[in-house]
Amino acid sequence: MKVIICGAGQVGWQIARQLSSERNDVTVVDVNPDLVRRATDTLDVQGVAGFASYPDVLERAGARDADLIIAATHSDEVNMVTCQVAHSVFSIPRKIARLRAQSYLNAIYSDLYRREHLPIDVVISPEREVAEAALQRLAAPSTFDTESFMLGRAQLLGIALDDDCPVLNTPLRQLNDLFSTLRAIVVGVRREGRLFSPDPGDQLFVGDQIYVFTHSEDVNRTLEIFGKKTKKQERIVIIGGGNVGLGVALALEARSDRVRAKIIEKSRPVAERAADSLERTIVLHGDGM
């Protein structure tokens, strides 16, 4: 697959690294020639220095026969125009844009990203993804990893087993008999550096890191069965009131359980913006350190 990545900053560089390692034909575009040089020197990619939204720059990057373009510059507007040019001039079939401004990400404006408007197939927001990851960890703080599936109806939990786990040395098939109403299954075990899918007769031991797929309503019960205490999060401090911190605070305010949250932000304009956007969250102007 031929891919053009616009923006060679941290996000663009990481995407280029991943796609090039999968043997895709990757070209990186950035207005900063030093960033382009860094990408071409460290990765198996080609590079073009110039404004990503300019048609002649995309032409030099091979847009005529590209399969995918990912616009991940620091400017939302440049990313939008880049996707428009990629669609209107070069008919690139798949267009992905990184957008940071929350106004562009508001669900009520999703019709904006249609072919007859702004032809963006997928909108990505790293800040929103970080906020979602933080909220998932808050929902299950005793896990080392969490991931949501089926629009939040199912959760994958990473659980490290300690010596107080009540189901150690128990064949997994017996868990169905012991907890017949539990909607959870152990789908992976990492033991001594090796990750494997367990059989029904396998047992769990101290030090194992297991991955459990469970119904979201059964998360707390699942954690208790594997020896993890579940405690309601009542007071939370968020360091930073930017897109990530503000997103977490807004989500906490929307929850039915009343969580007492505070934001500490050292930039007065950012703190004031956060305070104007929030209702119940206390915003403090100061250094979180």
C-alpha positions in Angstrom: 0.0 0.0 0.0 1.2 3.5 -0.9 0.8 5.9 2.0 1.5 9.6 2.3 1.9 10.9 5.9 1.7 14.7 6.3 3.5 15.9 9.4 6.7 14.5 10.7 6.3 15.4 14.3 5.9 12.8 17.1 2.5 11.5 15.9 3.4 11.4 12.2 6.8 9.8 12.9 5.3 7.0 15.0 2.7 6.3 12.3 5.4 6.2 9.6 7.5 3.9 11.8 4.7 1.5 12.2 3.5 1.5 8.6 7.0 1.3 7.1 7.8 -1.7 9.4 4.8 -3.4 7.8 6.5 -3.0 4.4 4.2 -0.2 3.1 5.5 2.3 0.6 5.6 5.4 2.9 6.3 9.0 2.0 6.6 11.7 4.7 5.8 15.4 4.0 6.6 18.2 6.4 7.4 21.9 6.0 10.4 21.5 8.3 13.2 19.9 6.3 15.0 18.8 9.5 12.0 16.7 10.5 11.8 15.2 7.0 15.6 14.4 7.2 15.1 12.7 10.6 12.4 10.5 9.2 14.3 9.5 6.1 17.5 8.9 8.1 15.9 6.7 10.8 13.1 5.0 8.9 12.6 3.2 5.6 10.6 6.0 4.1 10.8 8.7 1.4 10.6 12.4 2.3 9.3 15.6 0.7 9.8 19.1 2.3 7.0 21.5 1.7 3.5 22.5 2.8 1.3 19.4 2.9 -1.8 21.2 1.6 -0.1 22.4 -1.6 -1.1 20.3 -4.6 2.4 20.5 -6.2 3.9 19.2 -2.9 1.5 16.3 -2.8 2.2 15.7 -6.5 5.9 15.3 -5.6 5.0 12.9 -2.8 3.2 10.6 -5.3 -0.4 11.5 -4.6 -1.4 10.4 -8.1 -1.3 6.7 -7.2 -1.5 6.9 -3.4 -3.9 4.5 -1.6 -4.0 6.4 1.7 -3.2 9.9 3.1 -2.8 10.7 6.8 -2.8 14.4 7.6 -1.2 14.7 11.0 0.4 18.2 11.0 0.1 20.5 14.0 -2.7 22.5 12.3 -6.2 21.2 12.1 -7.0 23.5 9.2 -4.0 22.3 7.2 -5.1 18.7 7.8 -8.6 19.5 6.6 -7.4 21.3 3.4 -4.9 18.5 2.8 -7.7 15.9 2.8 -9.8 18.2 0.5 -6.9 18.5 -2.0 -6.2 14.8 -1.8 -9.8 14.1 -2.7 -10.6 16.8 -5.2 -7.3 16.8 -7.2 -5.8 13.4 -6.7 -8.9 11.2 -5.9 -7.0 9.4 -3.1 -9.5 6.8 -1.8 -8.8 6.9 1.9 -8.2 10.1 3.9 -7.4 10.4 7.6 -7.1 13.7 9.5 -5.8 14.4 13.0 -7.9 17.1 14.6 -7.2 18.6 18.0 -9.8 21.3 18.5 -12.8 20.0 20.5 -15.2 22.0 18.3 -14.2 20.0 15.3 -14.7 16.8 17.3 -18.2 17.5 18.5 -20.5 14.7 17.5 -23.3 17.2 16.5 -21.1 18.4 13.7 -20.2 15.0 12.3 -22.0 15.7 9.0 -19.1 18.1 8.2 -16.9 15.1 7.3 -18.9 13.8 4.3 -17.7 13.5 0.7 -19.8 16.4 -0.4 -18.5 18.6 2.5 -15.0 17.8 3.9 -14.1 14.4 2.5 -12.4 12.9 5.6 -13.0 9.2 6.1 -11.6 8.9 9.6 -10.9 11.6 12.2 -8.3 10.8 14.9 -7.6 12.7 18.1 -4.6 11.5 20.1 -5.7 13.7 23.0 -9.1 12.2 23.1 -7.6 8.7 23.0 -5.4 9.5 25.9 -8.4 10.9 27.8 -10.4 7.7 27.1 -7.5 5.6 28.2 -7.3 7.5 31.5 -11.0 7.1 32.1 -10.7 3.3 31.5 -7.9 3.1 34.0 -10.0 5.0 36.5 -12.8 2.5 36.0 -10.4 -0.4 36.9 -7.4 1.1 38.7 -6.1 -2.3 39.9 -5.5 -3.5 36.3 -2.3 -3.0 34.3 -4.2 -2.6 31.1 -7.8 -2.1 29.9 -9.4 -1.9 26.5 -13.1 -1.3 25.6 -15.0 -3.3 23.0 -18.6 -3.4 21.6 -19.3 0.3 22.2 -18.3 -0.1 25.9 -20.4 -3.2 26.6 -17.3 -5.4 27.0 -13.9 -4.9 28.6 -10.5 -6.5 28.2 -8.7 -6.4 31.6 -5.0 -7.0 32.2 -4.6 -8.4 35.8 -1.4 -9.3 37.6 -2.0 -12.2 39.9 -0.6 -12.0 43.5 -0.4 -14.7 46.2 -3.8 -13.6 47.6 -5.7 -14.5 44.4 -8.4 -17.0 45.4 -8.4 -19.0 42.2 -4.7 -19.9 42.0 -3.9 -23.5 41.0 -7.5 -24.0 39.8 -8.1 -25.4 36.3 -9.8 -22.7 34.2 -12.7 -25.1 33.3 -13.7 -25.1 37.0 -14.2 -21.4 37.1 -17.4 -21.9 35.0 -18.7 -24.2 37.8 -17.6 -22.0 40.6 -19.0 -18.8 39.1 -21.7 -19.9 36.7 -23.3 -16.5 36.3 -20.0 -14.7 35.6 -19.7 -13.3 32.1 -15.9 -13.5 31.8 -13.3 -15.6 30.2 -9.5 -15.8 30.5 -8.2 -15.3 26.9 -4.5 -14.8 27.5 -1.8 -15.6 30.0 1.7 -14.1 30.1 4.1 -16.3 32.1 7.9 -16.0 32.3 7.9 -13.7 29.3 5.7 -15.9 27.1 2.1 -15.0 26.1 -0.2 -17.8 25.3 -3.9 -18.7 24.9 -4.8 -21.0 27.8 -6.6 -24.4 27.5 -9.5 -25.3 29.8 -7.2 -27.5 31.9 -4.5 -24.8 32.4 -4.0 -23.4 35.9 -3.0 -19.9 37.0 0.0 -19.2 39.2 1.5 -16.3 41.3 3.2 -13.8 39.0 1.0 -14.6 35.9 -0.3 -11.7 34.0 -3.7 -12.6 32.6 -6.1 -11.0 30.1 -9.8 -11.4 30.9 -12.6 -10.5 28.5 -15.7 -9.6 30.5 -19.1 -7.9 30.3 -18.8 -4.3 31.5 -21.4 -4.9 34.2 -19.2 -7.8 35.6 -15.9 -5.9 35.8 -15.9 -5.4 39.6 -16.9 -9.0 40.3 -14.3 -10.2 37.9 -11.6 -8.2 39.7 -12.7 -9.5 43.1 -12.6 -13.1 41.9 -8.9 -12.6 40.8 -8.0 -11.0 44.1 -8.2 -7.3 43.3 -10.0 -4.8 45.5 -12.5 -2.6 43.9 -12.9 0.8 45.4 -15.0 3.7 44.1 -13.0 6.6 42.9 -14.4 9.6 44.9 -11.7 12.3 44.7 -9.5 12.8 41.6 -6.8 15.4 40.9 -6.0 16.2 37.3 -2.7 17.9 36.5 -3.2 20.0 33.4 -6.3 21.5 31.9 -5.6 21.2 28.2 -7.5 19.0 25.8 -6.7 15.8 27.7 -7.3 17.1 31.2 -10.5 19.0 30.2 -11.8 15.9 28.3 -11.3 13.7 31.4 -13.0 16.3 33.7 -16.0 16.7 31.3 -16.5 13.0 31.2 -16.3 12.7 35.0 -18.9 15.4 35.3 -21.2 13.5 32.9 -21.1 10.3 35.1 -24.0 9.5 37.3 -21.7 8.9 40.4 -20.6 12.2 41.8 -16.8 12.3 41.6 -15.1 15.3 43.2 -12.5 16.4 40.7 -9.9 19.2 40.7 -7.7 20.5 37.9 -4.4 22.2 38.5 -3.2 24.2 35.5 -0.2 26.6 35.5 -1.3 28.6 32.4 -3.9 31.2 33.4 -5.7 31.4 30.0 -5.9 27.6 29.9 -7.2 27.5 33.5 -9.8 30.1 32.7 -11.0 28.2 29.6 -11.3 25.0 31.6 -13.2 26.8 34.4 -15.6 28.3 31.9 -16.3 24.8 30.4 -16.8 23.0 33.6 -19.6 23.2 36.2 -18.7 21.1 39.3 -14.9 20.7 38.8 -12.7 23.1 40.8 -9.9 24.6 38.7 -6.8 25.9 40.5 -4.2 28.1 38.8 -0.8 26.9 39.8 2.0 24.4 39.1 1.2 20.8 39.7 4.7 20.1 40.8 
